[in-house]
């Protein structure tokens, strides 16, 4: 059996969590004896790509990239010998719809699966991308059901854009993530958030909570480590400055590898997204939450996840609103987890328990099983491609 993995990401970027996830997905296919072709940003005509980026807004260059990669897929790969194409969805436009139609015309038997990492997603974007790209996406997505056999989602939706879904949990490769070391002895309570910072992460809620309850923050030595950058970083720094929280909030910038591990080793609790309600999302299987689990960290989240139904002692969910986060409740959660217990055993227990559910081969198994069952080896089936 042979498949194609299609993405506009550069999977060589090992500091990118999405690239790591894509490689894990490809490995799952390969471990199931599926021969995989990969079409990613490395197949872009480099000169065309960068000259375009200089002249046009990012939203247009993204659409151009997607179009070029579909052209490569159709022109350079023998689709008659391919049983399925797995597409990680970026923006959708009519060029993509026409490309999907061509793929089905070349090989009507081919299965097309499209992964939508976050749904709904319209409110995630602002500025020119929202003004220009979302209307195009809304028009094009109406046609997806004609050519896409299944949509892969981390939401609870049974159908998306009229297409049946395969619902899975976000998973990670536990072998790639080391358990945090608890040999470091530090005073106080250390929180960590690792993200490409955007307003839907909602970390302003935690900062405002710290500002509101500064006496508790100081008394308990609470420190918030923010790792990453992004468009909300400046506003976060402003909150810290205005409320004189410099001793209790550390901005590390982007970190990965050993430098990131050093910060993880100092921390006691991982802070997942606190503002998903701002983009209309009430349930989300977060990737970052799974990484915190693999590190052995308890989690605080502002959105419903799989952990809500698993009765996990190491998980605490705060209300999905814009109120400042209660520092008192964070401190109480910390003491419930750690008081009178060995931090090393706690970290080990969190990792081992979560691995049963969120190790990548387990979470991605339904996709592999579906393909094994439904992808046919004959070149054509006796049905017409929708017009």
GUVEX-816090 format. One record per residue (C-alpha): residue in one letter; residue number from 1; z, x, y. Coordinates in pm, 1 decimal, decimal comma. Example, Ala and Ser with C-alpha at 12.3 -4.5 7.8 and 13.67 -1.06 7.14 Angstrom:
rest=A; nr=1; w=780,0; u=1230,0; v=-450,0 .
rest=S; nr=2; w=714,0; u=1367,0; v=-106,0 .
This chain:
rest=X; nr=1; w=0,0; u=0,0; v=0,0 .
rest=X; nr=2; w=-82,4; u=117,9; v=350,0 .
rest=X; nr=3; w=39,4; u=9,4; v=691,8 .
rest=X; nr=4; w=19,1; u=100,6; v=1059,1 .
rest=X; nr=5; w=313,1; u=132,9; v=1296,4 .
rest=X; nr=6; w=198,9; u=58,5; v=1653,8 .
rest=X; nr=7; w=409,2; u=141,9; v=1959,5 .
rest=X; nr=8; w=355,3; u=257,6; v=2316,1 .
rest=X; nr=9; w=660,2; u=486,7; v=2287,5 .
rest=X; nr=10; w=635,4; u=861,4; v=2238,6 .
rest=X; nr=11; w=820,2; u=901,3; v=1908,9 .
rest=X; nr=12; w=847,0; u=1278,9; v=1963,5 .
rest=X; nr=13; w=1111,5; u=1219,8; v=2231,6 .
rest=X; nr=14; w=1421,2; u=1285,1; v=2023,5 .
rest=X; nr=15; w=1657,4; u=1214,9; v=2314,5 .
rest=X; nr=16; w=1532,1; u=855,5; v=2323,7 .
rest=X; nr=17; w=1732,6; u=611,1; v=2112,4 .
rest=X; nr=18; w=1430,8; u=383,8; v=2071,1 .
rest=X; nr=19; w=1219,4; u=672,2; v=1939,4 .
rest=X; nr=20; w=1491,2; u=750,5; v=1685,1 .
rest=X; nr=21; w=1498,0; u=387,7; v=1577,0 .
rest=X; nr=22; w=1119,5; u=378,3; v=1535,7 .
rest=X; nr=23; w=1130,0; u=690,3; v=1317,8 .
rest=X; nr=24; w=1399,5; u=526,8; v=1104,7 .
rest=X; nr=25; w=1181,9; u=217,7; v=1060,3 .
rest=X; nr=26; w=884,6; u=431,0; v=959,3 .
rest=X; nr=27; w=1104,0; u=619,1; v=711,3 .
rest=X; nr=28; w=1211,6; u=287,4; v=553,6 .
rest=X; nr=29; w=847,0; u=198,9; v=494,2 .
rest=X; nr=30; w=774,4; u=543,1; v=351,6 .
rest=X; nr=31; w=1079,9; u=530,5; v=124,0 .
rest=X; nr=32; w=936,1; u=207,1; v=-16,3 .
rest=X; nr=33; w=618,9; u=397,2; v=-118,4 .
rest=X; nr=34; w=417,8; u=260,4; v=172,8 .
rest=X; nr=35; w=170,9; u=504,5; v=328,6 .
rest=X; nr=36; w=207,0; u=476,5; v=707,2 .
rest=X; nr=37; w=-36,0; u=553,3; v=987,6 .
rest=X; nr=38; w=129,7; u=591,6; v=1328,1 .
rest=X; nr=39; w=-24,6; u=492,4; v=1659,8 .
rest=X; nr=40; w=199,5; u=585,7; v=1952,5 .
rest=X; nr=41; w=177,0; u=733,9; v=2303,3 .
rest=X; nr=42; w=61,8; u=1064,2; v=2151,2 .
rest=X; nr=43; w=-276,1; u=901,4; v=2090,2 .
rest=X; nr=44; w=-329,9; u=829,0; v=2461,7 .
rest=X; nr=45; w=-616,7; u=1011,2; v=2636,1 .
rest=X; nr=46; w=-379,8; u=1232,2; v=2838,1 .
rest=X; nr=47; w=-609,8; u=1303,8; v=3134,1 .
rest=X; nr=48; w=-693,3; u=936,2; v=3179,3 .
rest=X; nr=49; w=-330,1; u=834,8; v=3143,3 .
rest=X; nr=50; w=-182,9; u=1064,3; v=3406,0 .
rest=X; nr=51; w=-463,9; u=1021,1; v=3656,3 .
rest=X; nr=52; w=-414,1; u=646,9; v=3633,9 .
rest=X; nr=53; w=-37,2; u=675,1; v=3680,2 .
rest=X; nr=54; w=-94,5; u=860,0; v=4007,3 .
rest=X; nr=55; w=-312,6; u=583,3; v=4142,5 .
rest=X; nr=56; w=-154,6; u=262,5; v=4016,5 .
rest=X; nr=57; w=183,7; u=99,9; v=3974,1 .
rest=X; nr=58; w=369,9; u=157,8; v=3650,5 .
rest=X; nr=59; w=309,5; u=-196,6; v=3534,1 .
rest=X; nr=60; w=-66,8; u=-140,3; v=3535,3 .
rest=X; nr=61; w=-47,3; u=198,1; v=3364,5 .
rest=X; nr=62; w=168,5; u=41,6; v=3091,4 .
rest=X; nr=63; w=-93,9; u=-224,9; v=3030,8 .
rest=X; nr=64; w=-365,6; u=41,8; v=3034,4 .
rest=X; nr=65; w=-172,8; u=250,1; v=2781,4 .
rest=X; nr=66; w=-138,2; u=-46,9; v=2547,7 .
rest=X; nr=67; w=-508,6; u=-124,3; v=2575,6 .
rest=X; nr=68; w=-610,4; u=235,4; v=2501,2 .
rest=X; nr=69; w=-384,5; u=249,6; v=2197,5 .
rest=X; nr=70; w=-529,9; u=-73,6; v=2059,2 .
rest=X; nr=71; w=-878,0; u=72,4; v=2110,3 .
rest=X; nr=72; w=-768,8; u=378,3; v=1912,1 .
rest=X; nr=73; w=-625,9; u=158,7; v=1636,1 .
rest=X; nr=74; w=-944,2; u=-44,8; v=1604,9 .
rest=X; nr=75; w=-1193,4; u=241,3; v=1644,8 .
rest=X; nr=76; w=-1024,0; u=525,2; v=1455,1 .
rest=X; nr=77; w=-839,2; u=359,3; v=1167,0 .
rest=X; nr=78; w=-1013,8; u=191,9; v=874,7 .
rest=X; nr=79; w=-840,4; u=-144,6; v=900,3 .
rest=X; nr=80; w=-1013,0; u=-272,1; v=585,9 .
rest=X; nr=81; w=-784,2; u=-39,1; v=391,5 .
rest=X; nr=82; w=-469,5; u=-148,5; v=577,4 .
rest=X; nr=83; w=-240,7; u=-421,7; v=443,3 .
rest=X; nr=84; w=-22,9; u=-468,8; v=752,1 .
rest=X; nr=85; w=29,5; u=-365,7; v=1113,7 .
rest=X; nr=86; w=382,8; u=-349,6; v=1254,3 .
rest=X; nr=87; w=374,8; u=-382,3; v=1633,6 .
rest=X; nr=88; w=671,3; u=-304,7; v=1855,3 .
rest=X; nr=89; w=600,7; u=-539,4; v=2144,1 .
rest=X; nr=90; w=577,5; u=-420,1; v=2498,8 .
rest=X; nr=91; w=413,1; u=-630,6; v=2765,3 .
rest=X; nr=92; w=157,5; u=-875,0; v=2633,0 .
rest=X; nr=93; w=-171,0; u=-947,2; v=2806,7 .
rest=X; nr=94; w=-506,7; u=-1092,5; v=2710,2 .
rest=X; nr=95; w=-638,6; u=-745,6; v=2619,2 .
rest=X; nr=96; w=-373,2; u=-732,2; v=2349,2 .
rest=X; nr=97; w=-462,8; u=-1081,4; v=2228,6 .
rest=X; nr=98; w=-830,6; u=-985,6; v=2203,6 .
rest=X; nr=99; w=-731,6; u=-671,5; v=2013,3 .
rest=X; nr=100; w=-520,3; u=-868,3; v=1765,6 .
rest=X; nr=101; w=-811,7; u=-1105,7; v=1717,7 .
rest=X; nr=102; w=-1044,3; u=-810,1; v=1644,2 .
rest=X; nr=103; w=-798,9; u=-674,8; v=1388,2 .
rest=X; nr=104; w=-792,4; u=-1008,8; v=1206,8 .
rest=X; nr=105; w=-1170,5; u=-1031,5; v=1224,9 .
rest=X; nr=106; w=-1211,9; u=-687,2; v=1068,1 .
rest=X; nr=107; w=-960,4; u=-769,7; v=795,8 .
rest=X; nr=108; w=-850,3; u=-1134,5; v=777,7 .
rest=X; nr=109; w=-605,5; u=-1047,6; v=498,5 .
rest=X; nr=110; w=-405,4; u=-810,2; v=713,2 .
rest=X; nr=111; w=-47,2; u=-906,6; v=797,2 .
rest=X; nr=112; w=55,1; u=-856,9; v=1160,7 .
rest=X; nr=113; w=426,3; u=-834,8; v=1231,4 .
rest=X; nr=114; w=545,2; u=-806,4; v=1590,2 .
rest=X; nr=115; w=895,0; u=-688,0; v=1675,2 .
rest=X; nr=116; w=1045,5; u=-825,0; v=1995,8 .
rest=X; nr=117; w=1348,3; u=-602,0; v=2061,8 .
rest=X; nr=118; w=1514,1; u=-841,6; v=2308,8 .
rest=X; nr=119; w=1463,3; u=-1216,8; v=2338,2 .
rest=X; nr=120; w=1446,7; u=-1387,0; v=2579,3 .
rest=X; nr=121; w=1331,1; u=-1104,6; v=2804,1 .
rest=X; nr=122; w=1172,0; u=-1257,8; v=3116,5 .
rest=X; nr=123; w=1479,4; u=-1201,3; v=3332,9 .
rest=X; nr=124; w=1528,0; u=-839,9; v=3223,5 .
rest=X; nr=125; w=1277,0; u=-706,1; v=3470,9 .
rest=X; nr=126; w=1263,5; u=-704,6; v=3847,2 .
rest=X; nr=127; w=1036,4; u=-588,6; v=4126,0 .
rest=X; nr=128; w=663,2; u=-550,8; v=4072,6 .
rest=X; nr=129; w=692,5; u=-567,1; v=3695,4 .
rest=X; nr=130; w=843,2; u=-915,4; v=3716,1 .
rest=X; nr=131; w=592,7; u=-1033,9; v=3974,7 .
rest=X; nr=132; w=283,3; u=-891,2; v=3806,5 .
rest=X; nr=133; w=348,4; u=-841,9; v=3437,2 .
rest=X; nr=134; w=557,8; u=-1143,1; v=3338,9 .
rest=X; nr=135; w=295,2; u=-1404,0; v=3445,4 .
rest=X; nr=136; w=34,2; u=-1214,8; v=3239,8 .
rest=X; nr=137; w=274,0; u=-1199,8; v=2948,4 .
rest=X; nr=138; w=347,9; u=-1573,3; v=2972,0 .
rest=X; nr=139; w=-22,9; u=-1652,9; v=2958,3 .
rest=X; nr=140; w=-98,6; u=-1419,8; v=2668,4 .
rest=X; nr=141; w=205,5; u=-1504,0; v=2454,2 .
rest=X; nr=142; w=72,1; u=-1859,1; v=2412,2 .
rest=X; nr=143; w=-193,4; u=-1714,1; v=2178,8 .
rest=X; nr=144; w=27,0; u=-1486,3; v=1969,3 .
rest=X; nr=145; w=84,5; u=-1748,5; v=1699,5 .
rest=X; nr=146; w=-287,2; u=-1744,0; v=1617,4 .
rest=X; nr=147; w=-284,8; u=-1381,6; v=1507,4 .
rest=X; nr=148; w=75,7; u=-1275,4; v=1446,0 .
rest=X; nr=149; w=212,4; u=-1372,8; v=1104,5 .
rest=X; nr=150; w=580,5; u=-1305,3; v=1173,7 .
rest=X; nr=151; w=788,8; u=-1206,4; v=1473,2 .
rest=X; nr=152; w=1078,5; u=-973,2; v=1396,8 .
rest=X; nr=153; w=1381,2; u=-1059,7; v=1609,3 .
rest=X; nr=154; w=1744,3; u=-961,4; v=1653,6 .
rest=X; nr=155; w=1821,1; u=-1303,8; v=1797,9 .
rest=X; nr=156; w=1904,6; u=-1625,1; v=1611,3 .
rest=X; nr=157; w=1570,2; u=-1790,9; v=1692,5 .
rest=X; nr=158; w=1381,0; u=-1936,8; v=1396,4 .
rest=X; nr=159; w=1056,9; u=-1946,7; v=1595,4 .
rest=X; nr=160; w=941,1; u=-1749,4; v=1897,3 .
rest=X; nr=161; w=624,5; u=-1845,5; v=2084,8 .
rest=X; nr=162; w=537,1; u=-2079,4; v=1796,8 .
rest=X; nr=163; w=551,7; u=-1801,6; v=1536,2 .
rest=X; nr=164; w=806,2; u=-1801,2; v=1250,1 .
rest=X; nr=165; w=1059,2; u=-1520,3; v=1273,7 .
rest=X; nr=166; w=1219,6; u=-1269,0; v=1043,6 .
rest=X; nr=167; w=1577,3; u=-1238,3; v=1172,3 .
rest=X; nr=168; w=1752,3; u=-908,1; v=1117,0 .
rest=X; nr=169; w=2038,1; u=-704,7; v=1262,2 .
rest=X; nr=170; w=1989,9; u=-388,4; v=1459,3 .
rest=X; nr=171; w=2056,4; u=-96,1; v=1231,4 .
rest=X; nr=172; w=2095,2; u=277,7; v=1273,2 .
rest=X; nr=173; w=2058,7; u=589,0; v=1063,7 .
rest=X; nr=174; w=2419,7; u=685,0; v=994,2 .
rest=X; nr=175; w=2306,8; u=1024,1; v=867,7 .
rest=X; nr=176; w=2184,1; u=1109,3; v=1218,6 .
rest=X; nr=177; w=2515,0; u=1021,5; v=1387,1 .
rest=X; nr=178; w=2829,6; u=1223,3; v=1325,4 .
rest=X; nr=179; w=3174,6; u=1068,3; v=1308,6 .
rest=X; nr=180; w=3366,1; u=1147,0; v=1624,7 .
rest=X; nr=181; w=3627,5; u=1416,4; v=1595,1 .
rest=X; nr=182; w=3982,8; u=1295,4; v=1651,6 .
rest=X; nr=183; w=4129,0; u=1643,7; v=1659,8 .
rest=X; nr=184; w=4117,3; u=1639,8; v=2039,2 .
rest=X; nr=185; w=4447,3; u=1533,4; v=2193,6 .
rest=X; nr=186; w=4420,9; u=1366,4; v=2530,2 .
rest=X; nr=187; w=4648,7; u=1158,3; v=2743,6 .
rest=X; nr=188; w=4566,6; u=804,6; v=2845,2 .
rest=X; nr=189; w=4300,1; u=560,5; v=2729,4 .
rest=X; nr=190; w=3940,0; u=677,2; v=2743,0 .
rest=X; nr=191; w=3647,6; u=432,3; v=2744,8 .
rest=X; nr=192; w=3280,4; u=524,6; v=2706,8 .
rest=X; nr=193; w=2950,6; u=352,7; v=2783,2 .
rest=X; nr=194; w=2619,3; u=519,7; v=2699,2 .
rest=X; nr=195; w=2312,9; u=348,8; v=2843,1 .
rest=X; nr=196; w=2005,4; u=358,6; v=3062,1 .
rest=X; nr=197; w=2194,0; u=168,8; v=3329,0 .
rest=X; nr=198; w=2067,5; u=-171,0; v=3442,0 .
rest=X; nr=199; w=2232,6; u=-474,7; v=3596,7 .
rest=X; nr=200; w=2248,6; u=-659,8; v=3266,2 .
rest=X; nr=201; w=2476,8; u=-391,1; v=3125,3 .
rest=X; nr=202; w=2739,2; u=-537,1; v=3357,6 .
rest=X; nr=203; w=2954,0; u=-226,8; v=3390,1 .
rest=X; nr=204; w=3028,4; u=-327,4; v=3748,9 .
rest=X; nr=205; w=3258,9; u=-587,8; v=3590,8 .
rest=X; nr=206; w=3469,3; u=-312,2; v=3435,9 .
rest=X; nr=207; w=3470,8; u=-104,7; v=3754,6 .
rest=X; nr=208; w=3579,8; u=-406,3; v=3959,2 .
rest=X; nr=209; w=3849,2; u=-480,0; v=3701,8 .
rest=X; nr=210; w=3975,3; u=-124,0; v=3741,1 .
rest=X; nr=211; w=3974,4; u=-166,0; v=4118,3 .
rest=X; nr=212; w=4166,6; u=-492,3; v=4088,9 .
rest=X; nr=213; w=4432,5; u=-353,2; v=3853,8 .
rest=X; nr=214; w=4464,6; u=2,9; v=3981,8 .
rest=X; nr=215; w=4836,3; u=22,0; v=3908,6 .
rest=X; nr=216; w=4771,5; u=-42,1; v=3537,6 .
rest=X; nr=217; w=4482,5; u=204,4; v=3543,4 .
rest=X; nr=218; w=4701,2; u=480,9; v=3685,7 .
rest=X; nr=219; w=5006,3; u=401,3; v=3473,5 .
rest=X; nr=220; w=4806,8; u=410,6; v=3148,2 .
rest=X; nr=221; w=4578,9; u=697,9; v=3243,7 .
rest=X; nr=222; w=4269,2; u=487,0; v=3187,2 .
rest=X; nr=223; w=3941,4; u=678,5; v=3223,9 .
rest=X; nr=224; w=3591,0; u=531,4; v=3204,0 .
rest=X; nr=225; w=3313,0; u=772,8; v=3098,8 .
rest=X; nr=226; w=2966,2; u=654,1; v=3203,3 .
rest=X; nr=227; w=2685,7; u=843,2; v=3028,7 .
rest=X; nr=228; w=2330,4; u=784,3; v=3148,3 .
rest=X; nr=229; w=2140,5; u=697,8; v=3462,4 .
rest=X; nr=230; w=1930,8; u=407,9; v=3583,6 .
rest=X; nr=231; w=1878,6; u=172,8; v=3871,9 .
rest=X; nr=232; w=2242,3; u=53,5; v=3894,1 .
rest=X; nr=233; w=2394,6; u=401,9; v=3897,7 .
rest=X; nr=234; w=2407,8; u=419,9; v=4278,4 .
rest=X; nr=235; w=2584,7; u=84,8; v=4307,3 .
rest=X; nr=236; w=2837,7; u=189,7; v=4041,9 .
rest=X; nr=237; w=2911,6; u=507,8; v=4234,5 .
rest=X; nr=238; w=2956,9; u=303,1; v=4550,8 .
rest=X; nr=239; w=3216,9; u=79,8; v=4381,3 .
rest=X; nr=240; w=3403,5; u=388,9; v=4262,1 .
rest=X; nr=241; w=3396,8; u=547,4; v=4608,6 .
rest=X; nr=242; w=3503,7; u=233,1; v=4794,3 .
rest=X; nr=243; w=3798,5; u=179,8; v=4560,1 .
rest=X; nr=244; w=3899,7; u=545,9; v=4527,8 .
rest=X; nr=245; w=3855,1; u=550,0; v=4150,2 .
rest=X; nr=246; w=3710,4; u=901,8; v=4133,1 .
rest=X; nr=247; w=3994,0; u=1026,7; v=3911,0 .
rest=X; nr=248; w=3938,4; u=744,4; v=3663,2 .
rest=X; nr=249; w=3557,5; u=716,9; v=3640,4 .
rest=X; nr=250; w=3341,7; u=1009,1; v=3528,8 .
rest=X; nr=251; w=2963,6; u=996,7; v=3570,8 .
rest=X; nr=252; w=2815,2; u=1237,0; v=3316,0 .
rest=X; nr=253; w=2445,6; u=1167,8; v=3369,3 .
rest=X; nr=254; w=2213,3; u=1180,8; v=3070,0 .
rest=X; nr=255; w=2354,8; u=1358,6; v=2766,9 .
rest=X; nr=256; w=2245,2; u=1395,5; v=2407,2 .
rest=X; nr=257; w=2323,7; u=1608,1; v=2105,3 .
rest=X; nr=258; w=2632,8; u=1827,1; v=2112,6 .
rest=X; nr=259; w=2703,6; u=1760,4; v=2480,6 .
rest=X; nr=260; w=2722,0; u=1387,0; v=2412,4 .
rest=X; nr=261; w=2938,2; u=1445,8; v=2104,3 .
rest=X; nr=262; w=3190,5; u=1634,4; v=2318,0 .
rest=X; nr=263; w=3237,6; u=1327,2; v=2539,1 .
rest=X; nr=264; w=3252,1; u=1091,1; v=2240,3 .
rest=X; nr=265; w=3528,7; u=1304,5; v=2089,8 .
rest=X; nr=266; w=3743,8; u=1237,4; v=2396,7 .
rest=X; nr=267; w=3702,7; u=859,5; v=2384,5 .
rest=X; nr=268; w=3894,4; u=575,4; v=2221,3 .
rest=X; nr=269; w=3682,6; u=262,5; v=2282,6 .
rest=X; nr=270; w=3308,2; u=199,5; v=2323,3 .
rest=X; nr=271; w=3196,8; u=-46,6; v=2591,5 .
rest=X; nr=272; w=2893,5; u=-250,5; v=2488,3 .
rest=X; nr=273; w=2691,3; u=-464,3; v=2730,4 .
rest=X; nr=274; w=2900,1; u=-686,5; v=2957,5 .
rest=X; nr=275; w=2624,9; u=-871,4; v=3146,0 .
rest=X; nr=276; w=2367,0; u=-1004,3; v=2902,0 .
rest=X; nr=277; w=2434,7; u=-1354,8; v=3035,7 .
rest=X; nr=278; w=2263,8; u=-1238,0; v=3354,6 .
rest=X; nr=279; w=1930,0; u=-1236,7; v=3174,1 .
rest=X; nr=280; w=1989,9; u=-1556,4; v=2977,3 .
rest=X; nr=281; w=2095,1; u=-1393,1; v=2649,5 .
rest=X; nr=282; w=2392,2; u=-1541,9; v=2463,0 .
rest=X; nr=283; w=2346,2; u=-1357,5; v=2130,6 .
rest=X; nr=284; w=2235,8; u=-999,9; v=2084,3 .
rest=X; nr=285; w=2241,6; u=-756,4; v=1793,8 .
rest=X; nr=286; w=2297,0; u=-451,6; v=2010,2 .
rest=X; nr=287; w=2184,3; u=-106,7; v=1902,4 .
rest=X; nr=288; w=2447,9; u=68,0; v=2111,2 .
rest=X; nr=289; w=2725,3; u=-128,6; v=1944,1 .
rest=X; nr=290; w=2611,3; u=1,6; v=1606,2 .
rest=X; nr=291; w=2614,3; u=357,9; v=1739,7 .
rest=X; nr=292; w=2972,5; u=311,1; v=1855,1 .
rest=X; nr=293; w=3058,3; u=187,1; v=1505,0 .
rest=X; nr=294; w=2896,7; u=492,5; v=1347,7 .
rest=X; nr=295; w=3099,1; u=714,1; v=1579,9 .
rest=X; nr=296; w=3414,9; u=536,5; v=1465,0 .
rest=X; nr=297; w=3491,7; u=364,8; v=1794,9 .
rest=X; nr=298; w=3635,1; u=15,1; v=1845,8 .
rest=X; nr=299; w=3406,2; u=-200,0; v=2060,5 .
rest=X; nr=300; w=3439,9; u=-428,4; v=2361,5 .
rest=X; nr=301; w=3141,0; u=-658,1; v=2420,5 .
rest=X; nr=302; w=3043,3; u=-930,5; v=2665,0 .
rest=X; nr=303; w=2787,1; u=-1097,5; v=2437,6 .
rest=X; nr=304; w=2813,8; u=-1263,7; v=2098,1 .
rest=X; nr=305; w=2708,1; u=-1029,9; v=1815,9 .
rest=X; nr=306; w=2725,2; u=-1026,0; v=1435,9 .
rest=X; nr=307; w=3077,7; u=-889,6; v=1466,2 .
rest=X; nr=308; w=3202,4; u=-1222,4; v=1605,7 .
rest=X; nr=309; w=3158,3; u=-1384,6; v=1265,1 .
rest=X; nr=310; w=3292,6; u=-1087,8; v=1066,6 .
rest=X; nr=311; w=3656,3; u=-1109,0; v=1181,4 .
rest=X; nr=312; w=3661,1; u=-739,6; v=1272,9 .
rest=X; nr=313; w=3990,8; u=-603,1; v=1398,0 .
rest=X; nr=314; w=3807,0; u=-326,2; v=1583,7 .
rest=X; nr=315; w=3601,0; u=-567,1; v=1796,4 .
rest=X; nr=316; w=3699,5; u=-751,5; v=2113,0 .
rest=X; nr=317; w=3474,1; u=-984,1; v=2310,1 .
rest=X; nr=318; w=3527,2; u=-1064,1; v=2674,4 .
rest=X; nr=319; w=3392,5; u=-1380,1; v=2843,9 .
rest=X; nr=320; w=3022,6; u=-1389,9; v=2932,5 .
rest=X; nr=321; w=3061,1; u=-1431,3; v=3307,3 .
rest=X; nr=322; w=3072,0; u=-1216,8; v=3619,4 .
rest=X; nr=323; w=3450,6; u=-1201,2; v=3649,4 .
rest=X; nr=324; w=3611,3; u=-855,9; v=3662,3 .
rest=X; nr=325; w=3717,9; u=-735,3; v=3317,4 .
rest=X; nr=326; w=4090,5; u=-762,3; v=3252,9 .
rest=X; nr=327; w=4235,9; u=-411,3; v=3226,2 .
rest=X; nr=328; w=4554,1; u=-560,1; v=3084,6 .
rest=X; nr=329; w=4356,6; u=-703,5; v=2790,4 .
rest=X; nr=330; w=4179,5; u=-372,0; v=2729,3 .
rest=X; nr=331; w=4513,6; u=-193,8; v=2713,9 .
rest=X; nr=332; w=4651,3; u=-455,7; v=2473,8 .
rest=X; nr=333; w=4341,5; u=-416,3; v=2252,7 .
rest=X; nr=334; w=4388,4; u=-39,6; v=2251,0 .
rest=X; nr=335; w=4749,6; u=-69,0; v=2136,7 .
rest=X; nr=336; w=4659,8; u=-321,3; v=1863,3 .
rest=X; nr=337; w=4411,5; u=-71,8; v=1724,8 .
rest=X; nr=338; w=4595,8; u=258,2; v=1758,7 .
rest=X; nr=339; w=4973,5; u=211,3; v=1778,3 .
rest=X; nr=340; w=5148,3; u=375,4; v=1483,8 .
rest=X; nr=341; w=4820,1; u=466,8; v=1314,3 .
rest=X; nr=342; w=4625,9; u=784,3; v=1248,7 .
rest=X; nr=343; w=4321,8; u=794,9; v=1485,5 .
rest=X; nr=344; w=4123,9; u=990,2; v=1223,6 .
rest=X; nr=345; w=4175,0; u=718,0; v=962,9 .
rest=X; nr=346; w=4086,3; u=447,2; v=1214,2 .
rest=X; nr=347; w=3757,0; u=618,7; v=1303,4 .
rest=X; nr=348; w=3674,9; u=676,8; v=936,5 .
rest=X; nr=349; w=3753,1; u=313,6; v=849,1 .
rest=X; nr=350; w=3536,1; u=172,6; v=1130,5 .
rest=X; nr=351; w=3242,2; u=389,0; v=1027,8 .
rest=X; nr=352; w=3267,5; u=312,8; v=655,9 .
rest=X; nr=353; w=3311,2; u=-61,9; v=703,4 .
rest=X; nr=354; w=3024,8; u=-95,9; v=951,5 .
rest=X; nr=355; w=2791,6; u=119,4; v=742,7 .
rest=X; nr=356; w=2790,3; u=-146,2; v=469,9 .
rest=X; nr=357; w=2626,0; u=-388,8; v=711,3 .
rest=X; nr=358; w=2440,2; u=-182,5; v=968,3 .
rest=X; nr=359; w=2300,5; u=122,1; v=787,0 .
rest=X; nr=360; w=1931,0; u=116,4; v=861,8 .
rest=X; nr=361; w=1792,0; u=72,5; v=509,0 .
rest=X; nr=362; w=2011,6; u=-236,3; v=466,1 .
rest=X; nr=363; w=1920,2; u=-407,1; v=792,5 .
rest=X; nr=364; w=1546,7; u=-334,6; v=763,4 .
rest=X; nr=365; w=1521,6; u=-431,8; v=395,4 .
rest=X; nr=366; w=1409,6; u=-793,2; v=468,1 .
rest=X; nr=367; w=1104,6; u=-659,0; v=652,4 .
rest=X; nr=368; w=1004,2; u=-427,6; v=368,6 .
rest=X; nr=369; w=1061,7; u=-705,7; v=114,5 .
rest=X; nr=370; w=848,4; u=-949,6; v=313,9 .
rest=X; nr=371; w=561,3; u=-701,9; v=335,7 .
rest=X; nr=372; w=582,6; u=-613,0; v=-32,7 .
rest=X; nr=373; w=566,9; u=-981,6; v=-119,4 .
rest=X; nr=374; w=307,4; u=-1104,8; v=129,8 .
rest=X; nr=375; w=71,3; u=-816,4; v=206,1 .
rest=X; nr=376; w=-224,6; u=-847,9; v=-28,4 .
rest=X; nr=377; w=-427,8; u=-560,3; v=-166,9 .
rest=X; nr=378; w=-760,1; u=-742,6; v=-148,4 .
rest=X; nr=379; w=-958,0; u=-675,9; v=164,6 .
rest=X; nr=380; w=-1031,7; u=-1035,0; v=263,1 .
rest=X; nr=381; w=-883,4; u=-1380,7; v=224,0 .
rest=X; nr=382; w=-1080,2; u=-1702,5; v=240,1 .
rest=X; nr=383; w=-978,2; u=-1830,1; v=582,4 .
rest=X; nr=384; w=-1132,6; u=-1806,8; v=922,8 .
rest=X; nr=385; w=-987,0; u=-1611,8; v=1207,1 .
rest=X; nr=386; w=-864,7; u=-1851,6; v=1481,1 .
rest=X; nr=387; w=-1083,9; u=-1855,4; v=1788,6 .
